[in-house]
Amino acid sequence: MKKIIFSLIVTAMIMTMTGCGSSKGFTYLENADSISLAASRGLYDARIMPKDELTITVNTTDPDAAAPFNLQVRNQLGSGKQVGSGGGSLQGYLVDNSGFINFPVIGKIHVSGLTKPECEDLIKSKIQPYLARTENPIVTVRMSSYHVTVLGEVGSPGVIPVSTEKMSVMEAIAQAGDLGVYGKRNNIMLIREDATGEKHVVRLNLNDANLLNSPYYYLQQNDVLYIEPNTVKAKNSGIGSSTTLWFSFIGIVTSVASLLVNVLRK
């Protein structure tokens, strides 16, 4: 009877401790209802940086007029050593360390620091003199190498390609499988490299809704998010396999001793 009462008391204590747990520190954007989000107004446009790979297409009413401005990857030689008749795929432009691309006919164009619309307008102005006055070329620029990296205490760490050229911190974490229970939500490390190659480290707090007003809410290409383990995970990682075996051994010895005591009392 005493053992049954003791077991009930222990169970009640465990349930009470579990029920008293707080979600504070685990909830994203906890104060979202009490702050102004006016500073978050505005649409984000990524800016081209050195080492970005761009896909640029030029279209005109006369396809032959646009052809010199569209780099094509030649098809491989066939069995008869003849180049196939297909147009091939578009070739990318790698932005060099000085921020230039080498564009057909025009030569070097400085594109680093420009948004896509700005880059499109610049290229259009450069090729316009080579076309007929009646032509109104359509220039399309895409950042084909846009990606971010998420590491640490998330479900699926790795490199995330961004086809839309726009990704927020929250979207990147969702793509990586969300934070685990051991991830620090109030101290996310953002590593960002600027156009000169200098690295910057910024700390972000997912618990604070002011993150939505932050200039770092939207990630740039090549950004790295690192989610550090919290104190509980760090302490647990210090317990080696030998320590675990000792605890198991002690538990077995205690159980055997308790069984012997009960048998001898009878």
Secondary structure, DSSP 8 states (H G I E B T S, - for coil): -HHHHHHHHHHHHHHHHHHT---TTTSTTTTGGGS--GGG-S----B--TT-EEEEEEE-SSHHHHGGGS-B----B-TTS-B-SS---B--EE--TTSEEEETTTEEEE-TT-BHHHHHHHHHHHHGGGS-TT---EEEEEETT-EEEEEESBSS-EEEE-TTS-EEHHHHHHHTT-B-TTB-TT-EEEEEE-TTS-EEEEEE-TT-GGGGGSTTSEE-TT-EEEE-B-HHHHHHHTS-HHHHHHHHHHHHHHHHHHHHHHHHH-
